[in-house]
Each structure stands twice: as C-alpha cells, then as structure tokens.
Amino acid sequence: MSLNSLHPMLELSGLEVCYGGIRALNGLSLKVPKGSIVTLIGANGAGKSTTLRTISGLVSSSAGSIKFDGREIAGWPAHRIVADGLAHVPEGRLVFPDLSVKENLMMGAYLRRDRKEIGADLEWVGEFFPRLKERITQRAGTLSGGEQQMLAIGRALMGRPRCLMLDEPSLGIAPLLVETIFERLVSLNKERGMTILLVEQNAALALKISNYAYVLETGHIHLEGPSAEIKSRPEIQAAYLGQ
C-alpha cells in the first residue's frame, strides 16, 4: 500500500492563490496522510510559504479545496483552524520578544480552557525541549535563533495540534541546534503520531526525515513521490542537493 493511499489528514485540490495579477498557486493538489511527514521543496518563489499560509487561513484562495481530516476549511478564519487542530509555525519564528519563554508558551494555549492539562503540557514541552525549561523565565528576545525556533514549535504544541506545519525551521540556525530540532520533529511523529507538513530549504535534511515529498515549481507540483525516490533523481540532486 502506498503512502498516498492512506487516509489524508490534509488534502488540497486545485488550489489557486493570486497576489494582485500574479498567480502564486496554480491548481495545486497534494495530500498529507495521517501520521506521516510530508515535505515541500522548491526554489525561492515557488509557492511553498504561500501554500502553508493559505492552509492556515492567513491568505485567501481564489479557487480549490482545502480539507482537514475530511472537512472543508477553505475560508475559515485562522483562529478556528488552530482550534480544530492545525498549527502553523511560520518562517522567522515570530516569538513575542518582550514576553518570557513561559508567557510565549502560554500564548499557544490561549484557545484552551482545560487549565490543569495546560499545566501538564507546559511541563511536557519543557521536558521535550530542555533548553526552554532552563530559560523559562527569560525574555524570548534574548534567546538564540535555534532556541527561538524551539519556542515557536513549543508554542504551537501547546495548542495540542493533530497536524503541525513548519516553514523553514532550519533558517538562520546553528547546525547543532538544527540537528536537535529535526530529531525532535521525528520524535513527535514516531512517538506521538503527529502529522507534519514541512517546508524546508535544507532539502537533504527534509528528504531524510520525511516519508513523501512534493517538488514545487512556480505554483504547481513538478514532481512527487516517496522521499527516497525523489532524493535519488539526478535533477533533484543537481538542483537541491549540490551533487
């Protein structure tokens, strides 16, 4: 049974997005099966970030369908999409620099009312990312780039998502912390069954940890397939892997 025949947690069909007269997404269709890690790779301007922003309700589509766990969510406001279990960790991290690590994490739980369980999740995130626990009272703006990325992921996890979307989590981060963050993502997937949609400039790393890959070119899917197969294609090695 192929990965793409499994129940899709997230499914895009014929998605179109325009910025003024520019078509950023042109009939984009893809599936993210439940419990998988799927990656989108492509050159700058291919439409990767636009795809995530459209799914999460930050950008409006002009045509097409976005289904999350079988329900149409195109047109939903962003807060309703988060409440339904779909979290987006944006490019650039966007933590609240003047708030403490704990306060940033608690912002991720702002739609929840189960206070006792929120406390337990705060403890779990601190164990999952020990650096955050060490710096729990520190202002977020004083953290390193890698620590801020951990904080952005931790904040998303505080919402108890069923699907996590990440936009360029390795961007501007020291290699050692990149390795730690990606190990944590694999752990989330394997141990908690978290469905992950990953946009990542480091194609080699993205293809290493993902099950399935889509290659975007100017707003449409150019190639797709199991990550190992995509990684072995000569044109992908030449364009994205420096081989």
The 8 nearest C-alpha neighbors of each residue, nearest first, counted from 0:
[[1, 2, 4, 5, 3, 6, 225, 32],
 [2, 0, 4, 3, 5, 225, 224, 211],
 [1, 3, 4, 5, 0, 32, 211, 210],
 [2, 4, 5, 1, 32, 30, 31, 7],
 [5, 3, 1, 2, 6, 0, 32, 7],
 [6, 4, 3, 2, 32, 7, 1, 33],
 [5, 7, 32, 33, 8, 4, 3, 68],
 [8, 6, 32, 9, 31, 33, 30, 10],
 [7, 9, 68, 33, 32, 67, 31, 6],
 [8, 10, 67, 31, 7, 66, 30, 68],
 [11, 9, 30, 66, 29, 65, 7, 31],
 [12, 10, 65, 28, 29, 64, 30, 14],
 [11, 13, 28, 64, 14, 63, 27, 10],
 [12, 14, 26, 63, 27, 28, 15, 64],
 [15, 13, 63, 27, 26, 12, 62, 64],
 [14, 16, 24, 25, 62, 26, 61, 60],
 [17, 15, 60, 24, 23, 61, 22, 14],
 [16, 18, 22, 23, 21, 19, 20, 15],
 [19, 17, 21, 20, 22, 23, 16, 24],
 [18, 20, 21, 17, 22, 16, 23, 61],
 [19, 21, 18, 17, 22, 23, 16, 24],
 [22, 20, 18, 17, 19, 23, 16, 24],
 [21, 23, 17, 24, 16, 18, 25, 20],
 [22, 24, 218, 17, 16, 46, 21, 25],
 [25, 23, 218, 15, 16, 22, 27, 46],
 [24, 26, 15, 218, 219, 27, 22, 23],
 [27, 25, 13, 14, 15, 24, 28, 219],
 [26, 28, 14, 13, 219, 25, 24, 12],
 [29, 27, 12, 11, 13, 26, 14, 30],
 [30, 28, 11, 10, 12, 27, 31, 213],
 [29, 31, 10, 9, 7, 32, 11, 3],
 [30, 32, 9, 7, 8, 37, 10, 33],
 [33, 31, 7, 8, 6, 35, 5, 30],
 [32, 34, 8, 7, 35, 194, 6, 31],
 [33, 35, 194, 192, 193, 32, 188, 36],
 [36, 34, 194, 33, 32, 37, 195, 210],
 [35, 37, 195, 209, 210, 196, 194, 38],
 [38, 36, 211, 196, 209, 212, 210, 197],
 [37, 39, 197, 212, 196, 198, 209, 213],
 [40, 38, 213, 198, 214, 212, 197, 47],
 [39, 41, 214, 215, 198, 199, 213, 38],
 [42, 40, 215, 214, 45, 216, 43, 39],
 [41, 43, 45, 44, 216, 40, 215, 200],
 [44, 42, 45, 41, 46, 47, 200, 217],
 [43, 45, 46, 42, 217, 47, 41, 23],
 [44, 46, 217, 216, 218, 42, 43, 215],
 [47, 45, 218, 49, 44, 48, 23, 50],
 [46, 48, 50, 49, 45, 198, 39, 51],
 [49, 47, 51, 50, 46, 52, 166, 198],
 [48, 50, 52, 46, 47, 51, 53, 23],
 [49, 51, 47, 53, 48, 52, 46, 54],
 [52, 50, 54, 48, 53, 49, 55, 47],
 [51, 53, 49, 57, 55, 54, 50, 58],
 [52, 54, 58, 56, 50, 51, 55, 57],
 [53, 55, 51, 52, 56, 50, 65, 73],
 [56, 54, 52, 53, 57, 77, 51, 80],
 [57, 55, 77, 53, 58, 54, 76, 52],
 [56, 58, 52, 55, 53, 77, 59, 54],
 [59, 57, 53, 56, 52, 60, 49, 55],
 [60, 58, 53, 56, 61, 57, 74, 16],
 [61, 59, 16, 62, 15, 53, 58, 14],
 [60, 62, 16, 15, 59, 17, 63, 14],
 [63, 61, 15, 60, 14, 13, 64, 16],
 [64, 62, 14, 13, 12, 15, 65, 61],
 [63, 65, 12, 11, 14, 73, 66, 13],
 [66, 64, 11, 73, 71, 72, 10, 67],
 [65, 67, 71, 70, 10, 69, 9, 72],
 [66, 68, 9, 70, 69, 8, 71, 72],
 [69, 67, 8, 70, 9, 66, 7, 10],
 [68, 70, 67, 66, 71, 8, 9, 7],
 [71, 69, 66, 67, 68, 72, 65, 9],
 [70, 72, 66, 65, 73, 67, 69, 64],
 [73, 71, 75, 65, 66, 74, 70, 67],
 [74, 72, 65, 75, 71, 64, 54, 56],
 [73, 75, 72, 76, 59, 56, 60, 71],
 [74, 76, 72, 73, 56, 77, 79, 80],
 [77, 75, 79, 78, 56, 74, 80, 57],
 [76, 78, 56, 80, 79, 55, 57, 81],
 [79, 77, 81, 80, 76, 82, 75, 56],
 [80, 78, 82, 81, 77, 76, 83, 75],
 [79, 81, 83, 77, 78, 82, 85, 55],
 [82, 80, 85, 78, 84, 83, 79, 86],
 [81, 83, 79, 84, 80, 78, 110, 85],
 [82, 84, 80, 81, 85, 79, 160, 161],
 [85, 83, 160, 161, 81, 82, 86, 162],
 [84, 86, 81, 162, 160, 80, 83, 163],
 [87, 85, 163, 81, 160, 155, 164, 162],
 [86, 88, 164, 89, 165, 163, 55, 85],
 [89, 87, 165, 164, 166, 152, 151, 155],
 [90, 88, 166, 92, 87, 91, 165, 93],
 [89, 91, 166, 92, 167, 88, 168, 165],
 [90, 92, 93, 89, 170, 167, 168, 148],
 [91, 93, 90, 151, 148, 94, 89, 147],
 [94, 92, 91, 95, 89, 151, 90, 96],
 [93, 95, 92, 96, 151, 139, 147, 103],
 [94, 96, 98, 97, 103, 139, 93, 140],
 [97, 95, 140, 139, 98, 94, 138, 141],
 [96, 98, 138, 95, 140, 139, 99, 141],
 [99, 97, 138, 95, 96, 102, 139, 103],
 [100, 98, 138, 102, 137, 136, 101, 139],
 [99, 101, 135, 103, 139, 102, 136, 137],
 [102, 100, 104, 135, 99, 103, 105, 136],
 [101, 103, 105, 99, 104, 100, 98, 106],
 [104, 102, 106, 100, 101, 105, 99, 98],
 [105, 103, 154, 101, 106, 102, 107, 100],
 [104, 106, 102, 107, 108, 103, 101, 109],
 [107, 105, 103, 109, 104, 108, 102, 154],
 [106, 108, 154, 157, 105, 158, 104, 155],
 [109, 107, 158, 157, 105, 111, 106, 110],
 [108, 110, 106, 111, 107, 105, 158, 112],
 [111, 109, 108, 82, 112, 158, 107, 78],
 [110, 112, 108, 109, 113, 158, 114, 117],
 [111, 113, 114, 110, 109, 117, 108, 115],
 [114, 112, 116, 115, 111, 117, 118, 108],
 [115, 113, 117, 116, 112, 118, 111, 119],
 [116, 114, 118, 117, 113, 119, 112, 120],
 [115, 117, 119, 118, 114, 113, 120, 121],
 [116, 118, 114, 120, 119, 115, 121, 113],
 [119, 117, 121, 116, 115, 120, 122, 114],
 [118, 120, 116, 122, 117, 121, 123, 115],
 [119, 121, 123, 117, 122, 118, 124, 116],
 [122, 120, 118, 124, 119, 123, 117, 125],
 [121, 123, 125, 119, 120, 124, 126, 118],
 [122, 124, 120, 126, 125, 121, 127, 119],
 [125, 123, 127, 121, 126, 122, 128, 153],
 [126, 124, 132, 122, 128, 123, 129, 127],
 [125, 127, 123, 129, 124, 128, 122, 132],
 [126, 128, 124, 125, 123, 129, 183, 153],
 [127, 129, 125, 126, 130, 131, 124, 149],
 [130, 128, 132, 126, 131, 125, 127, 133],
 [131, 129, 133, 132, 128, 134, 146, 125],
 [132, 130, 134, 129, 133, 128, 135, 125],
 [131, 133, 125, 135, 129, 134, 130, 128],
 [132, 134, 130, 131, 135, 129, 125, 136],
 [135, 133, 131, 137, 132, 136, 130, 100],
 [134, 136, 100, 132, 101, 131, 137, 133],
 [137, 135, 99, 134, 100, 101, 138, 133],
 [136, 138, 134, 99, 135, 100, 139, 141],
 [139, 137, 99, 98, 140, 141, 97, 100],
 [140, 138, 96, 141, 100, 99, 142, 98],
 [139, 141, 96, 138, 142, 97, 95, 94],
 [140, 142, 139, 138, 143, 137, 96, 97],
 [143, 141, 139, 140, 146, 147, 144, 138],
 [142, 144, 146, 145, 147, 141, 140, 172],
 [145, 143, 147, 146, 172, 148, 142, 171],
 [144, 146, 148, 172, 147, 143, 176, 149],
 [147, 145, 149, 143, 148, 144, 142, 150],
 [146, 148, 150, 144, 149, 145, 142, 151],
 [149, 147, 151, 145, 150, 146, 92, 152],
 [150, 148, 146, 152, 147, 151, 153, 145],
 [149, 151, 147, 153, 148, 152, 154, 146],
 [150, 152, 148, 154, 153, 149, 92, 147],
 [153, 151, 155, 149, 154, 150, 156, 148],
 [152, 154, 150, 156, 155, 151, 149, 124],
 [153, 155, 104, 107, 151, 157, 152, 156],
 [156, 154, 152, 153, 157, 107, 158, 86],
 [157, 155, 153, 158, 159, 154, 152, 160],
 [158, 156, 107, 108, 154, 159, 155, 153],
 [157, 159, 108, 156, 107, 160, 155, 111],
 [160, 158, 156, 157, 161, 84, 155, 108],
 [161, 159, 84, 162, 85, 158, 86, 156],
 [160, 162, 84, 193, 85, 194, 159, 163],
 [163, 161, 194, 85, 160, 195, 193, 86],
 [162, 164, 195, 86, 87, 85, 194, 196],
 [165, 163, 196, 87, 195, 197, 86, 88],
 [164, 166, 88, 197, 87, 198, 89, 168],
 [165, 167, 198, 90, 89, 168, 88, 197],
 [166, 168, 199, 198, 169, 170, 90, 200],
 [167, 169, 170, 166, 165, 148, 199, 90],
 [170, 168, 167, 177, 172, 171, 199, 201],
 [171, 169, 167, 172, 168, 200, 91, 90],
 [172, 170, 169, 144, 173, 145, 168, 91],
 [173, 171, 145, 144, 170, 169, 177, 174],
 [172, 174, 176, 175, 177, 145, 171, 144],
 [175, 173, 177, 176, 178, 172, 169, 179],
 [176, 174, 178, 177, 173, 179, 172, 180],
 [175, 177, 179, 178, 174, 173, 145, 180],
 [178, 176, 174, 180, 175, 179, 169, 181],
 [177, 179, 175, 176, 181, 180, 182, 174],
 [180, 178, 176, 182, 177, 181, 183, 175],
 [181, 179, 183, 177, 182, 178, 176, 184],
 [180, 182, 184, 183, 178, 179, 177, 185],
 [181, 183, 179, 185, 180, 184, 178, 186],
 [184, 182, 186, 180, 181, 185, 187, 179],
 [185, 183, 181, 187, 186, 182, 188, 180],
 [184, 186, 188, 182, 183, 187, 189, 181],
 [185, 187, 183, 189, 184, 188, 190, 182],
 [188, 186, 184, 191, 185, 190, 193, 189],
 [187, 189, 193, 192, 185, 186, 191, 190],
 [188, 190, 186, 192, 187, 191, 185, 193],
 [189, 191, 186, 187, 192, 188, 193, 185],
 [192, 190, 187, 193, 188, 189, 186, 34],
 [191, 193, 188, 34, 189, 190, 194, 187],
 [194, 192, 188, 191, 187, 34, 162, 161],
 [193, 195, 34, 162, 35, 33, 36, 163],
 [196, 194, 36, 163, 162, 164, 197, 193],
 [197, 195, 164, 37, 38, 36, 163, 165],
 [196, 198, 38, 165, 164, 199, 37, 195],
 [199, 197, 166, 39, 167, 38, 165, 40],
 [198, 200, 167, 201, 197, 205, 202, 40],
 [201, 199, 202, 167, 40, 198, 170, 169],
 [202, 200, 199, 204, 203, 205, 169, 239],
 [201, 203, 205, 204, 200, 206, 239, 199],
 [204, 202, 206, 205, 201, 240, 207, 230],
 [203, 205, 207, 202, 206, 201, 208, 199],
 [206, 204, 202, 207, 203, 208, 209, 199],
 [207, 205, 226, 203, 209, 204, 208, 202],
 [206, 208, 204, 205, 209, 203, 226, 227],
 [207, 209, 205, 206, 204, 185, 210, 36],
 [210, 208, 36, 206, 37, 211, 207, 205],
 [211, 209, 36, 226, 37, 225, 35, 208],
 [210, 212, 225, 226, 37, 209, 224, 38],
 [213, 211, 38, 226, 223, 37, 224, 39],
 [212, 214, 223, 39, 222, 38, 215, 40],
 [215, 213, 40, 222, 41, 221, 220, 39],
 [216, 214, 220, 41, 221, 219, 45, 40],
 [215, 217, 45, 219, 218, 221, 41, 220],
 [218, 216, 45, 219, 46, 215, 44, 23],
 [217, 219, 24, 46, 25, 23, 45, 216],
 [218, 220, 27, 25, 216, 215, 217, 221],
 [221, 219, 215, 222, 214, 216, 27, 213],
 [220, 222, 214, 215, 216, 219, 223, 213],
 [223, 221, 214, 220, 213, 224, 215, 229],
 [222, 224, 213, 212, 214, 221, 229, 220],
 [223, 225, 212, 211, 229, 226, 228, 213],
 [226, 224, 211, 228, 227, 210, 212, 229],
 [225, 227, 211, 229, 212, 206, 228, 210],
 [226, 228, 230, 229, 225, 231, 206, 207],
 [227, 229, 231, 230, 225, 226, 224, 232],
 [228, 230, 226, 231, 232, 227, 224, 225],
 [229, 231, 227, 228, 232, 226, 235, 206],
 [232, 230, 228, 229, 233, 227, 236, 235],
 [231, 233, 235, 229, 234, 230, 236, 228],
 [234, 232, 236, 235, 237, 231, 230, 242],
 [233, 235, 237, 236, 232, 238, 239, 231],
 [236, 234, 238, 237, 232, 233, 239, 230],
 [237, 235, 240, 233, 242, 234, 239, 238],
 [236, 238, 234, 242, 235, 241, 239, 240],
 [239, 237, 235, 236, 234, 240, 241, 242],
 [240, 238, 235, 236, 241, 237, 202, 203],
 [239, 241, 236, 242, 203, 237, 238, 202],
 [242, 240, 237, 239, 236, 238, 235, 203],
 [241, 236, 237, 240, 238, 239, 233, 235]]
